[in-house]
Amino acid sequence: MRIRDVVIDVRNVEVRMFLGIHSHEKAKQQRVLISTEIELTQEKIDDPAFYDYDRVKEFISGFAGRRVDTQENLIREILGFIMNDASVKRARVMSKKPDIFPEADYVGVSMSAERE
């Protein structure tokens, strides 16, 4: 039997950080929710592949209190960390700022990468 997809999801890890280019975003920490979808390169059902998603959660949590100018920069850094693992075939990272506009659930950016 051949495995088609193995995807690890880490959803809505909440981090309080300085994220943004506007003065009010630089002055006060805000809630940021970060999610990942990580597709692994596993081909056989008996392949003992293991992916340590604790490392991803810890890396994301490490942004607490940090300052990053844009969601795009934040995502690139997380995506680079994830794609550094050779067992990752492709990954998508999304950040959401839920407290930006009262009339919107969130403002988010997502980005994906695939191993060549």
C-alpha positions as CSV (number, residue, x, y, z in Angstrom):
1,M,0.0,0.0,0.0
2,R,1.2,3.5,-0.9
3,I,0.5,6.4,1.4
4,R,-0.8,9.4,-0.5
5,D,-0.5,12.2,2.1
6,V,0.8,12.7,5.6
7,V,0.0,16.2,6.8
8,I,0.8,17.6,10.3
9,D,-1.4,20.5,11.3
10,V,-0.5,22.9,14.1
11,R,-3.4,25.4,14.4
12,N,-3.7,28.8,15.9
13,V,-0.7,29.0,18.3
14,E,-1.3,32.3,20.1
15,V,1.8,34.5,20.5
16,R,1.8,38.0,22.0
17,M,4.4,40.1,20.1
18,F,5.1,43.3,18.3
19,L,4.1,42.8,14.7
20,G,3.6,45.7,12.3
21,I,5.1,48.8,10.8
22,H,2.6,51.4,12.3
23,S,3.6,53.2,15.4
24,H,0.7,51.8,17.5
25,E,1.8,48.3,16.5
26,K,5.4,49.0,17.6
27,A,4.2,50.5,20.9
28,K,2.0,47.6,22.2
29,Q,2.2,43.8,21.9
30,Q,-0.7,42.2,20.1
31,R,-2.2,38.7,19.7
32,V,-1.0,36.8,16.7
33,L,-2.3,33.3,15.7
34,I,0.0,31.1,13.7
35,S,-1.0,27.9,11.9
36,T,1.0,25.4,9.9
37,E,0.3,22.6,7.5
38,I,3.3,20.4,7.0
39,E,3.3,17.6,4.4
40,L,5.8,14.8,4.9
41,T,7.7,12.6,2.4
42,Q,6.4,9.2,3.5
43,E,5.7,6.6,0.9
44,K,5.0,3.3,2.5
45,I,2.4,2.4,5.2
46,D,5.1,0.7,7.3
47,D,7.5,3.6,7.1
48,P,8.2,4.6,10.7
49,A,8.5,8.3,9.8
50,F,8.1,10.6,12.7
51,Y,7.8,14.3,12.7
52,D,8.4,16.2,16.0
53,Y,5.8,18.9,15.8
54,D,6.8,20.1,19.4
55,R,9.8,21.7,17.7
56,V,7.5,23.7,15.4
57,K,5.3,24.9,18.3
58,E,8.3,25.8,20.4
59,F,9.8,27.8,17.4
60,I,6.6,29.7,17.0
61,S,6.2,30.3,20.7
62,G,9.8,31.8,20.6
63,F,8.4,34.9,18.9
64,A,6.7,35.9,22.1
65,G,7.8,39.5,23.0
66,R,9.8,39.8,19.7
67,R,9.4,42.6,17.2
68,V,8.8,41.7,13.5
69,D,7.9,44.3,10.9
70,T,5.5,42.4,8.7
71,Q,3.4,39.2,8.7
72,E,5.3,38.2,5.5
73,N,8.6,38.4,7.3
74,L,7.3,36.4,10.3
75,I,5.9,33.7,8.0
76,R,9.2,33.5,5.9
77,E,11.2,32.8,9.1
78,I,8.8,30.1,10.3
79,L,8.6,28.5,6.8
80,G,12.4,28.5,6.5
81,F,12.6,26.7,9.9
82,I,10.1,24.0,8.8
83,M,11.5,23.5,5.3
84,N,15.0,23.0,6.9
85,D,13.8,19.5,7.8
86,A,14.5,17.1,4.9
87,S,11.4,15.0,5.7
88,V,9.2,18.0,4.8
89,K,7.9,17.9,1.2
90,R,5.8,21.1,1.4
91,A,4.5,23.5,4.0
92,R,2.1,26.3,4.4
93,V,2.2,28.9,7.2
94,M,-0.5,31.4,8.1
95,S,-0.5,34.3,10.5
96,K,-3.6,36.1,11.7
97,K,-3.9,39.3,13.6
98,P,-7.4,39.0,15.2
99,D,-7.6,42.3,16.9
100,I,-6.8,44.7,14.1
101,F,-10.3,45.6,12.8
102,P,-13.5,45.3,15.0
103,E,-15.5,44.5,11.9
104,A,-13.3,41.6,10.7
105,D,-12.4,38.3,12.3
106,Y,-8.8,38.8,11.5
107,V,-6.2,40.1,9.0
108,G,-4.0,37.2,7.8
109,V,-1.3,36.3,5.4
110,S,-0.3,32.8,4.2
111,M,2.6,31.5,2.3
112,S,3.7,28.0,1.1
113,A,6.9,26.4,0.0
114,E,7.7,23.1,-1.7
115,R,10.9,21.1,-1.9
116,E,12.3,21.0,-5.4
